[in-house]
């Protein structure tokens, strides 16, 4: 290795890799009650049962997102309108100088 200031430069011929080592991973004991609770949560999180109900839920979520975007645009437009009105009033006040 060659050290210059704070940076360290290493050439490729200096790198040596050791052969891979097999590692035995010990499996931790799982609490049976916790495992049962997690399985129940996964089954419950599958959602509403029938396909028609799932389709209705998806449609509701899409409508909700659409309403949010529309209301956000309307809110921003109203904010801009109020700003423009204030600016116009300020200009009218200075008109008669």
N, CA, C and O atoms as a MOPAC input file, in Angstrom:
PM7 MOZYME 1SCF
protein

 N      0.83400 1    -1.18700 1     0.00000 1
 C      0.00000 1     0.00000 1     0.00000 1
 C      0.87400 1     1.24300 1     0.00000 1
 O      1.93300 1     1.29300 1     0.62600 1
 N      0.40200 1     2.22200 1    -0.70900 1
 C      1.10400 1     3.49500 1    -0.77600 1
 C      0.19600 1     4.53400 1    -0.16100 1
 O     -0.94100 1     4.71600 1    -0.59700 1
 N      0.70100 1     5.21600 1     0.85500 1
 C     -0.10800 1     6.23500 1     1.49600 1
 C      0.35600 1     7.60700 1     1.04200 1
 O      1.53700 1     7.94600 1     1.12000 1
 N     -0.59600 1     8.38000 1     0.56900 1
 C     -0.30100 1     9.75700 1     0.19000 1
 C     -1.31100 1    10.64200 1     0.89100 1
 O     -2.48800 1    10.64200 1     0.52900 1
 N     -0.88300 1    11.38000 1     1.86600 1
 C     -1.80000 1    12.24600 1     2.61300 1
 C     -2.81100 1    11.40400 1     3.36400 1
 O     -2.43900 1    10.57000 1     4.19000 1
 N     -4.09600 1    11.61800 1     3.08100 1
 C     -5.14500 1    10.86700 1     3.77600 1
 C     -5.70600 1     9.75200 1     2.91200 1
 O     -6.40900 1     8.88300 1     3.42700 1
 N     -5.42100 1     9.74800 1     1.62000 1
 C     -5.97200 1     8.72400 1     0.74500 1
 C     -5.02800 1     7.52700 1     0.68500 1
 O     -3.81200 1     7.67300 1     0.81000 1
 N     -5.60000 1     6.35300 1     0.49400 1
 C     -4.82000 1     5.12500 1     0.40700 1
 C     -5.10800 1     4.50500 1    -0.94400 1
 O     -6.26600 1     4.28900 1    -1.30000 1
 N     -4.06000 1     4.22000 1    -1.69600 1
 C     -4.26000 1     3.58700 1    -2.99000 1
 C     -3.73900 1     2.16100 1    -2.93100 1
 O     -2.65000 1     1.91200 1    -2.41500 1
 N     -4.51700 1     1.22800 1    -3.45800 1
 C     -4.16300 1    -0.19100 1    -3.43800 1
 C     -4.19300 1    -0.68300 1    -4.87000 1
 O     -5.15000 1    -0.43200 1    -5.60100 1
 N     -3.15400 1    -1.37700 1    -5.26500 1
 C     -3.14500 1    -1.94200 1    -6.61700 1
 C     -3.79400 1    -3.31000 1    -6.58100 1
 O     -3.86500 1    -3.94000 1    -5.52600 1
 N     -4.27600 1    -3.78300 1    -7.74800 1
 C     -5.01400 1    -5.03400 1    -7.79400 1
 C     -4.14300 1    -6.24500 1    -7.50000 1
 O     -4.65200 1    -7.23600 1    -6.97700 1
 N     -2.86700 1    -6.20800 1    -7.80900 1
 C     -2.02900 1    -7.37500 1    -7.56200 1
 C     -1.72500 1    -7.56400 1    -6.08800 1
 O     -1.21800 1    -8.61900 1    -5.70400 1
 N     -2.01300 1    -6.58600 1    -5.25100 1
 C     -1.77800 1    -6.71700 1    -3.81800 1
 C     -2.94800 1    -7.37100 1    -3.09500 1
 O     -2.79000 1    -7.82700 1    -1.96300 1
 N     -4.12900 1    -7.42800 1    -3.73100 1
 C     -5.29700 1    -8.00300 1    -3.07500 1
 C     -5.22400 1    -9.52000 1    -3.11000 1
 O     -4.97200 1   -10.11400 1    -4.15800 1
 N     -5.44100 1   -10.13300 1    -1.98100 1
 C     -5.45500 1   -11.59100 1    -1.90300 1
 C     -6.74400 1   -12.00200 1    -1.20500 1
 O     -7.05800 1   -11.51200 1    -0.12100 1
 N     -7.48100 1   -12.89900 1    -1.83300 1
 C     -8.73400 1   -13.37500 1    -1.26200 1
 C     -8.54600 1   -14.77700 1    -0.73300 1
 O     -7.96300 1   -15.62900 1    -1.40400 1
 N     -9.03600 1   -15.01600 1     0.46300 1
 C     -8.94800 1   -16.35000 1     1.03700 1
 C    -10.07300 1   -17.20600 1     0.47000 1
 O    -11.09600 1   -16.67000 1     0.04200 1
 N     -9.90400 1   -18.53000 1     0.45900 1
 C    -10.98600 1   -19.39500 1    -0.03700 1
 C    -12.21200 1   -19.27700 1     0.86300 1
 O    -12.09800 1   -18.97300 1     2.05100 1
 N    -13.38000 1   -19.52000 1     0.28400 1
 C    -14.61300 1   -19.37600 1     1.04600 1
 C    -14.68800 1   -20.41400 1     2.15400 1
 O    -14.20900 1   -21.53900 1     2.00700 1
 N    -15.28500 1   -20.02400 1     3.24300 1
 C    -15.40200 1   -20.89000 1     4.41200 1
 C    -16.86700 1   -21.18900 1     4.63700 1
 O    -17.69600 1   -20.27900 1     4.64500 1
 N    -17.19700 1   -22.46300 1     4.82200 1
 C    -18.57400 1   -22.84100 1     5.11300 1
 C    -18.88700 1   -22.51400 1     6.56800 1
 O    -18.13600 1   -22.86100 1     7.48000 1
 N    -20.00400 1   -21.84300 1     6.75600 1
 C    -20.40300 1   -21.43900 1     8.09700 1
 C    -21.68900 1   -22.16300 1     8.44400 1
 O    -22.63800 1   -22.18200 1     7.65900 1
 N    -21.71200 1   -22.75400 1     9.61700 1
 C    -22.91100 1   -23.44000 1    10.08800 1
 C    -23.72600 1   -22.44100 1    10.88400 1
 O    -23.26500 1   -21.90100 1    11.88900 1
 N    -24.95100 1   -22.19900 1    10.42000 1
 C    -25.82800 1   -21.25500 1    11.09400 1
 C    -26.76500 1   -22.03300 1    11.99100 1
 O    -27.51400 1   -22.89600 1    11.53500 1
 N    -26.71100 1   -21.71500 1    13.27900 1
 C    -27.56800 1   -22.38800 1    14.24200 1
 C    -28.93400 1   -21.72800 1    14.22400 1
 O    -29.04000 1   -20.51000 1    14.36600 1
 N    -29.98000 1   -22.52800 1    14.04800 1
 C    -31.32700 1   -21.99100 1    14.00000 1
 C    -31.82200 1   -21.76200 1    15.42300 1
 O    -31.76500 1   -22.65100 1    16.27200 1
 N    -32.31400 1   -20.53500 1    15.66100 1
 C    -32.80800 1   -20.20100 1    16.99200 1
 C    -34.14100 1   -20.89500 1    17.23800 1
 O    -34.90500 1   -21.15400 1    16.30900 1
 N    -34.40300 1   -21.18800 1    18.49800 1
 C    -35.67100 1   -21.79800 1    18.86500 1
 C    -36.78100 1   -20.77100 1    18.67700 1
 O    -36.62500 1   -19.60900 1    19.05300 1
 N    -37.88900 1   -21.19200 1    18.10100 1
 C    -39.00500 1   -20.29600 1    17.84100 1
 C    -40.09900 1   -20.58600 1    18.85300 1
 O    -40.46300 1   -21.73800 1    19.09000 1
 N    -40.61100 1   -19.52400 1    19.44000 1
 C    -41.68300 1   -19.65400 1    20.40000 1
 C    -42.94300 1   -20.10600 1    19.64800 1
 O    -43.37900 1   -19.41600 1    18.72600 1
 N    -43.53400 1   -21.24300 1    20.01900 1
 C    -44.68700 1   -21.74700 1    19.27400 1
 C    -45.89500 1   -20.81200 1    19.30300 1
 O    -46.62000 1   -20.71200 1    18.31300 1
 N    -46.11900 1   -20.12500 1    20.42600 1
 C    -47.24600 1   -19.19900 1    20.49600 1
 C    -47.02500 1   -18.01700 1    19.55300 1
 O    -47.95100 1   -17.58300 1    18.86700 1
 N    -45.78900 1   -17.49600 1    19.52000 1
 C    -45.47900 1   -16.38600 1    18.62400 1
 C    -45.63800 1   -16.82000 1    17.17100 1
 O    -46.16400 1   -16.07000 1    16.34900 1
 N    -45.18400 1   -18.03200 1    16.85500 1
 C    -45.31300 1   -18.53900 1    15.49800 1
 C    -46.79100 1   -18.63300 1    15.11200 1
 O    -47.16400 1   -18.29500 1    13.98800 1
 N    -47.62900 1   -19.09200 1    16.04500 1
 C    -49.05500 1   -19.21100 1    15.78100 1
 C    -49.69400 1   -17.83300 1    15.57100 1
 O    -50.53300 1   -17.66000 1    14.68700 1
 N    -49.29000 1   -16.85200 1    16.39400 1
 C    -49.81900 1   -15.49000 1    16.24300 1
 C    -49.42900 1   -14.90100 1    14.89500 1
 O    -50.25200 1   -14.27600 1    14.22500 1
 N    -48.17300 1   -15.10000 1    14.49600 1
 C    -47.72300 1   -14.56800 1    13.20800 1
 C    -48.45800 1   -15.22500 1    12.04500 1
 O    -48.78500 1   -14.56500 1    11.05900 1
 N    -48.71800 1   -16.53000 1    12.16300 1
 C    -49.46600 1   -17.21400 1    11.10500 1
 C    -50.88600 1   -16.67100 1    11.02800 1
 O    -51.42100 1   -16.48200 1     9.93500 1
 N    -51.49600 1   -16.42000 1    12.17300 1
 C    -52.85700 1   -15.86800 1    12.19700 1
 C    -52.88200 1   -14.47000 1    11.59600 1
 O    -53.82300 1   -14.11800 1    10.88500 1
 N    -51.84300 1   -13.65700 1    11.87900 1
 C    -51.76700 1   -12.31300 1    11.30800 1
 C    -51.65800 1   -12.37300 1     9.79400 1
 O    -52.30300 1   -11.59300 1     9.09300 1
 N    -50.85200 1   -13.28400 1     9.28900 1
 C    -50.67800 1   -13.39900 1     7.84100 1
 C    -51.98200 1   -13.81800 1     7.17300 1
 O    -52.32100 1   -13.32400 1     6.09700 1
 N    -52.69900 1   -14.71100 1     7.79900 1
 C    -53.97800 1   -15.15000 1     7.23300 1
 C    -54.98200 1   -13.99800 1     7.27400 1
 O    -55.72900 1   -13.78700 1     6.31800 1
 N    -54.99700 1   -13.25300 1     8.38600 1
 C    -55.94300 1   -12.14200 1     8.52400 1
 C    -55.59900 1   -10.99300 1     7.58700 1
 O    -56.49400 1   -10.28100 1     7.13100 1
 N    -54.32300 1   -10.80300 1     7.29400 1
 C    -53.92500 1    -9.68100 1     6.44100 1
 C    -54.14600 1    -9.97400 1     4.96200 1
 O    -53.86000 1    -9.12600 1     4.11600 1
 N    -54.64600 1   -11.14900 1     4.64100 1
 C    -54.91100 1   -11.48700 1     3.23800 1
 C    -55.97200 1   -10.55900 1     2.66200 1
 O    -56.02000 1   -10.35800 1     1.44900 1
 N    -56.82400 1    -9.99000 1     3.51500 1
 C    -57.78800 1    -9.00200 1     3.06300 1
 C    -59.18700 1    -9.57000 1     2.98400 1
 O    -59.50100 1   -10.61300 1     3.55700 1
 N    -60.02000 1    -8.84300 1     2.24900 1
 C    -61.41700 1    -9.21100 1     2.10700 1
 C    -61.50800 1   -10.45300 1     1.23700 1
 O    -60.71400 1   -10.63400 1     0.31400 1
 N    -62.47800 1   -11.30800 1     1.53600 1
 C    -62.55500 1   -12.62100 1     0.91900 1
 C    -62.79900 1   -12.68400 1    -0.57600 1
 O    -61.96500 1   -13.22200 1    -1.30400 1
 N    -63.89700 1   -12.16200 1    -1.05500 1
 C    -64.26600 1   -12.41900 1    -2.44200 1
 C    -63.58100 1   -11.44700 1    -3.39500 1
 O    -63.13000 1   -10.37100 1    -3.00300 1
 N    -63.51800 1   -11.85300 1    -4.63900 1
 C    -62.85800 1   -11.01600 1    -5.64600 1
 C    -63.64100 1    -9.72700 1    -5.88900 1
 O    -63.05700 1    -8.66800 1    -6.11700 1
 N    -64.95600 1    -9.83000 1    -5.83800 1
 C    -65.76900 1    -8.62300 1    -6.06000 1
 C    -65.54500 1    -7.61600 1    -4.93600 1
 O    -65.50000 1    -6.41200 1    -5.18500 1
 N    -65.40600 1    -8.09400 1    -3.70800 1
 C    -65.15400 1    -7.19200 1    -2.59000 1
 C    -63.76800 1    -6.55900 1    -2.72400 1
 O    -63.58800 1    -5.37600 1    -2.43500 1
 N    -62.79900 1    -7.35000 1    -3.16100 1
 C    -61.46000 1    -6.80000 1    -3.36700 1
 C    -61.47600 1    -5.74900 1    -4.47200 1
 O    -60.80700 1    -4.72200 1    -4.36700 1
 N    -62.24400 1    -6.00900 1    -5.53300 1
 C    -62.34100 1    -5.04600 1    -6.62900 1
 C    -62.99100 1    -3.75100 1    -6.14800 1
 O    -62.55400 1    -2.65800 1    -6.50900 1
 N    -64.03800 1    -3.87900 1    -5.33000 1
 C    -64.69600 1    -2.68600 1    -4.78600 1
 C    -63.74600 1    -1.88100 1    -3.89500 1
 O    -63.71800 1    -0.65200 1    -3.95100 1
 N    -62.97300 1    -2.59000 1    -3.07900 1
 C    -62.02100 1    -1.91900 1    -2.19700 1
 C    -60.96000 1    -1.17800 1    -3.01100 1
 O    -60.60300 1    -0.04400 1    -2.69100 1
 N    -60.46800 1    -1.81600 1    -4.05100 1
 C    -59.47700 1    -1.18300 1    -4.92000 1
 C    -60.06100 1     0.05900 1    -5.59600 1
 O    -59.39500 1     1.08700 1    -5.71400 1
 N    -61.31700 1    -0.05500 1    -6.03800 1
 C    -61.98700 1     1.07800 1    -6.67800 1
 C    -62.14400 1     2.23400 1    -5.69100 1
 O    -61.93900 1     3.39200 1    -6.05400 1
 N    -62.51000 1     1.92200 1    -4.43900 1
 C    -62.64100 1     2.95800 1    -3.41600 1
 C    -61.31000 1     3.67500 1    -3.18600 1
 O    -61.26500 1     4.89900 1    -3.06800 1
 N    -60.23100 1     2.89900 1    -3.12300 1
 C    -58.91600 1     3.49700 1    -2.88900 1
 C    -58.51800 1     4.39900 1    -4.05800 1
 O    -57.95800 1     5.47500 1    -3.84600 1
 N    -58.80200 1     3.96800 1    -5.28700 1
 C    -58.48000 1     4.79000 1    -6.45400 1
 C    -59.29100 1     6.08200 1    -6.44100 1
 O    -58.76500 1     7.15400 1    -6.73900 1
 N    -60.58300 1     5.97300 1    -6.09100 1
 C    -61.43400 1     7.17000 1    -6.00800 1
 C    -60.92100 1     8.12000 1    -4.92600 1
 O    -60.93700 1     9.33900 1    -5.09600 1
 N    -60.47300 1     7.55600 1    -3.83200 1
 C    -59.95200 1     8.36200 1    -2.73600 1
 C    -58.71400 1     9.13800 1    -3.19500 1
 O    -58.59400 1    10.33100 1    -2.91400 1
 N    -57.80200 1     8.47500 1    -3.89300 1
 C    -56.61200 1     9.15200 1    -4.39700 1
 C    -56.97800 1    10.23800 1    -5.40500 1
 O    -56.39200 1    11.32100 1    -5.40700 1
 N    -57.94600 1     9.93800 1    -6.25400 1
 C    -58.38600 1    10.91500 1    -7.24900 1
 C    -58.99300 1    12.14500 1    -6.56800 1
 O    -58.70600 1    13.27800 1    -6.95600 1
 N    -59.83100 1    11.92000 1    -5.55200 1
 C    -60.42400 1    13.03500 1    -4.80900 1
 C    -59.34100 1    13.87000 1    -4.13600 1
 O    -59.41500 1    15.09900 1    -4.12200 1
 N    -58.34200 1    13.20200 1    -3.58100 1
 C    -57.27300 1    13.92500 1    -2.90600 1
 C    -56.52300 1    14.82700 1    -3.87300 1
 O    -56.21600 1    15.97300 1    -3.54700 1
 N    -56.22600 1    14.30900 1    -5.06800 1
 C    -55.49100 1    15.12000 1    -6.04100 1
 C    -56.34000 1    16.29900 1    -6.51500 1
 O    -55.83700 1    17.41400 1    -6.65300 1
 N    -57.63200 1    16.05000 1    -6.76300 1
 C    -58.51100 1    17.13100 1    -7.21300 1
 C    -58.63500 1    18.20500 1    -6.14100 1
 O    -58.55400 1    19.39600 1    -6.43900 1
 N    -58.83200 1    17.78600 1    -4.89900 1
 C    -58.99100 1    18.77100 1    -3.82500 1
 C    -57.68900 1    19.53500 1    -3.60200 1
 O    -57.72100 1    20.72500 1    -3.28900 1
 N    -56.55100 1    18.87200 1    -3.75800 1
 C    -55.27100 1    19.55600 1    -3.60800 1
 C    -55.11700 1    20.62400 1    -4.69500 1
 O    -54.68200 1    21.74200 1    -4.41800 1
 N    -55.47700 1    20.27000 1    -5.93700 1
 C    -55.38900 1    21.23600 1    -7.03100 1
 C    -56.32500 1    22.42400 1    -6.79300 1
 O    -55.94900 1    23.57200 1    -7.03300 1
 N    -57.54000 1    22.14500 1    -6.32400 1
 C    -58.48000 1    23.22400 1    -6.04700 1
 C    -57.96000 1    24.12800 1    -4.92900 1
 O    -58.08000 1    25.35000 1    -5.00600 1
 N    -57.39300 1    23.52900 1    -3.90800 1
 C    -56.85700 1    24.30100 1    -2.78900 1
 C    -55.71000 1    25.20600 1    -3.25600 1
 O    -55.62700 1    26.37200 1    -2.87200 1
 N    -54.83000 1    24.64300 1    -4.09300 1
 C    -53.71800 1    25.44500 1    -4.60100 1
 C    -54.21500 1    26.56000 1    -5.52300 1
 O    -53.68200 1    27.66900 1    -5.49700 1
 N    -55.23800 1    26.26800 1    -6.33900 1
 C    -55.79700 1    27.28500 1    -7.22500 1
 C    -56.41700 1    28.42000 1    -6.40900 1
 O    -56.23700 1    29.59200 1    -6.74100 1
 N    -57.13900 1    28.08100 1    -5.35100 1
 C    -57.75100 1    29.09700 1    -4.48600 1
 C    -56.66800 1    29.92700 1    -3.79500 1
 O    -56.80200 1    31.14300 1    -3.65000 1
 N    -55.61200 1    29.26800 1    -3.37700 1
 C    -54.50800 1    29.96800 1    -2.73500 1
 C    -53.86700 1    30.96300 1    -3.71400 1
 O    -53.55800 1    32.09500 1    -3.34300 1
 N    -53.67500 1    30.53400 1    -4.95000 1
 C    -53.10000 1    31.40000 1    -5.97400 1
 C    -54.03200 1    32.57400 1    -6.28900 1
 O    -53.57800 1    33.70200 1    -6.48100 1
 N    -55.34300 1    32.29400 1    -6.34000 1
 C    -56.31700 1    33.34700 1    -6.61000 1
 C    -56.28700 1    34.40400 1    -5.50900 1
 O    -56.31400 1    35.60300 1    -5.78800 1
 N    -56.23000 1    33.95200 1    -4.25200 1
 C    -56.15700 1    34.87800 1    -3.12200 1
 C    -54.87500 1    35.70900 1    -3.18800 1
 O    -54.89200 1    36.90900 1    -2.91100 1
 N    -53.77700 1    35.07300 1    -3.55200 1
 C    -52.50600 1    35.78300 1    -3.66300 1
 C    -52.57600 1    36.85100 1    -4.74900 1
 O    -52.15200 1    37.98900 1    -4.54800 1
 N    -53.12300 1    36.46300 1    -5.91300 1
 C    -53.25300 1    37.42000 1    -7.01500 1
 C    -54.14900 1    38.59600 1    -6.62300 1
 O    -53.87300 1    39.74200 1    -6.97700 1
 N    -55.21300 1    38.30500 1    -5.89600 1
 C    -56.11800 1    39.36000 1    -5.44100 1
 C    -55.39700 1    40.32200 1    -4.49900 1
 O    -55.56000 1    41.53600 1    -4.61300 1
 N    -54.61100 1    39.79600 1    -3.58200 1
 C    -53.85100 1    40.65100 1    -2.67000 1
 C    -52.85100 1    41.51500 1    -3.43100 1
 O    -52.68900 1    42.69900 1    -3.13600 1
 N    -52.19000 1    40.91800 1    -4.39900 1
 C    -51.22100 1    41.67400 1    -5.19000 1
 C    -51.91800 1    42.79500 1    -5.96000 1
 O    -51.40600 1    43.91200 1    -6.04100 1
 N    -53.09100 1    42.48900 1    -6.52400 1
 C    -53.84400 1    43.49200 1    -7.28700 1
 C    -54.25300 1    44.64900 1    -6.37600 1
 O    -54.14100 1    45.81300 1    -6.75900 1
 N    -54.72700 1    44.32900 1    -5.17200 1
 C    -55.13800 1    45.37500 1    -4.23200 1
 C    -53.95000 1    46.25200 1    -3.83900 1
 O    -54.09100 1    47.46800 1    -3.70600 1
 N    -52.78500 1    45.64100 1    -3.65500 1
 C    -51.59600 1    46.41500 1    -3.30000 1
 C    -51.23400 1    47.37900 1    -4.42100 1
 O    -50.86000 1    48.52400 1    -4.16800 1
 N    -51.34900 1    46.90600 1    -5.67000 1
 C    -51.02400 1    47.77400 1    -6.80300 1
 C    -52.01700 1    48.91900 1    -6.91700 1
 O    -51.63700 1    50.04200 1    -7.24800 1
 N    -53.29700 1    48.64000 1    -6.64200 1
 C    -54.32200 1    49.69400 1    -6.72100 1
 C    -54.12000 1    50.75900 1    -5.65200 1
 O    -54.41500 1    51.93300 1    -5.87600 1
 N    -53.62000 1    50.35600 1    -4.49900 1
 C    -53.37500 1    51.31300 1    -3.42400 1
 C    -52.29100 1    52.31100 1    -3.82900 1
 O    -52.35900 1    53.48600 1    -3.46700 1
 N    -51.30500 1    51.85000 1    -4.57000 1
 C    -50.18800 1    52.73200 1    -4.95000 1
 C    -50.45500 1    53.46500 1    -6.26600 1
 O    -49.60200 1    54.21800 1    -6.73600 1
 N    -51.60800 1    53.25700 1    -6.85300 1
 C    -51.90200 1    53.82700 1    -8.16900 1
 C    -52.04700 1    55.34500 1    -8.11200 1
 O    -51.58900 1    56.04600 1    -9.01400 1
 N    -52.67500 1    55.85200 1    -7.06500 1
 C    -52.99000 1    57.28000 1    -7.01400 1
 C    -51.85100 1    58.15400 1    -6.53500 1
 O    -52.07000 1    59.34500 1    -6.31400 1
 N    -50.70300 1    57.65600 1    -6.36900 1
 C    -49.57700 1    58.45700 1    -5.86500 1
 C    -49.25100 1    59.60300 1    -6.69400 1
 O    -48.32600 1    60.35200 1    -6.37700 1

